[in-house]
Amino acid sequence: MKTKFYYLLIMIGTALSLSSCLNDDPWDDFSTVKPVIELPYSSHSVSITSKNGQNVTFELIVNYTIADWRNQNDEIVVGLGIDESLIGKNLLLPASAYSLPETMTIVGQTQLTTTNLTVNVTGLAAGKYTLPIVIKSVPAGYTMSGNFNYVLFTVNVQ
């Protein structure tokens, strides 16, 4: 019986002492963190196969991270470009096969913008072609993602 009493006393003492942790100040101050602009593709690549000369379409998405996008009223203009060093062993998709916008704009009160990127495979020989899209510029007050700043769109032409 004494053992149960001591056990109960220790449990109550532990429970009372743990409640003091609730009064701690937070270690991180997120109020100074800039929103991050990114291309939100978890694998950094999207592949589509084109058979019999059919054109293919990719959805290009640009978004940003912020606590509450409903408080964002600014237009965010994001510069896009091509980085040929990312294609690896594949062929670079010729510029004549697609039309990539130089910029995409995330309008106020939204968190992302999308556009369809159609690839015209007419005249392309069979093979794997890659279009390596990167974020080239972001406005002042925003940060370009170090991890999600590129996406590889790959077309397997058969």
Secondary structure, 3 states (H helix, E strand, C coil): CHHHHHHHHHHHHHHHHHHHHHHCCCCCCHHHCCCEEECCCCCCEEEEEECCCCCEEEEEEEEEECCCHHHCCCCEEEEEEECHHHCCCCEECCHHHCCCCCEEEECCCCCEEEEEEEECCCCCCCEEEEEEEEEEECCCCCEECCCCCEEEEEEEEC
